[in-house]
Amino acid sequence: MHTLKVIAAGFALLGALHFLARRLNRGGGNPTGVAVKLFLPLWLLASLVNLWVGVNHAGYTLLQEMPFFTLVFGLPAGFAILLFLRFR
């Protein structure tokens, strides 16, 4: 259940950044590109923090956490990259 919540938070962050990029876009550039470029490093950092918490506080090994890290980072990041490629 925790993994689903974290993945949903990733999609929510992407949506919020896209909303902000569209609202703050004054130069006629690509707001989707701006949102994705902000999202990917932020989400990588958040996913790594989630991995660290799982290993250091929840008692899982790194090997046990890696498949979840792949899902947590990969699903929202993959969707963000698809958005970027579609709307560039």
C-alpha positions in Angstrom: 0.0 0.0 0.0 2.9 2.4 0.8 4.3 1.8 -2.7 1.0 2.8 -4.3 0.8 5.9 -2.2 4.3 7.0 -3.2 3.7 6.3 -6.9 0.5 8.4 -6.7 2.5 11.2 -5.0 4.9 11.1 -8.0 2.0 11.5 -10.4 0.6 14.3 -8.3 4.0 16.1 -8.2 4.2 15.8 -12.0 0.7 17.2 -12.3 1.4 20.1 -10.0 4.6 21.0 -11.8 2.9 20.8 -15.1 0.1 23.0 -13.8 2.6 25.6 -12.5 4.6 25.5 -15.6 1.6 26.2 -17.7 0.4 29.0 -15.4 3.9 30.7 -15.2 4.7 30.3 -18.9 5.0 33.8 -20.3 7.5 33.3 -23.1 5.5 30.9 -25.2 8.0 28.0 -24.5 7.1 24.4 -23.9 5.6 24.1 -20.4 5.6 20.3 -20.5 9.3 20.3 -21.1 9.9 22.6 -18.2 7.7 20.5 -15.9 9.5 17.3 -16.9 12.9 18.8 -16.5 12.0 19.9 -13.0 10.2 16.7 -12.2 12.9 14.1 -13.0 15.6 15.2 -10.6 13.1 16.0 -7.9 11.5 12.6 -8.2 14.8 10.8 -8.3 15.7 12.5 -5.1 12.4 11.7 -3.5 12.6 8.0 -4.7 16.1 7.7 -3.3 14.9 9.1 0.1 12.1 6.5 0.0 14.7 3.8 -0.7 16.9 5.1 2.2 13.9 5.0 4.6 13.0 1.5 3.6 16.6 0.3 4.2 17.5 2.3 7.3 14.2 2.5 9.2 11.9 -0.2 7.9 14.5 -2.9 8.1 14.6 -4.1 4.5 17.8 -4.9 2.7 18.9 -2.9 -0.4 18.2 -6.0 -2.5 14.7 -6.2 -1.2 14.0 -2.5 -1.8 15.4 -2.3 -5.3 12.4 -3.7 -7.2 10.2 -1.2 -5.3 12.6 1.7 -6.1 12.4 0.7 -9.8 8.6 0.9 -9.7 8.4 4.0 -7.5 10.8 6.0 -9.7 10.2 4.3 -13.1 6.4 4.6 -13.4 6.1 8.3 -12.9 9.4 9.1 -14.6 8.4 6.9 -17.6 5.1 8.7 -17.9 6.9 12.1 -17.7 9.2 11.1 -20.5 6.3 9.9 -22.6 4.6 13.3 -22.0 7.8 15.1 -23.0 8.1 13.1 -26.2 4.5 13.6 -27.1 4.2 17.3 -26.5 7.7 18.6 -27.4 
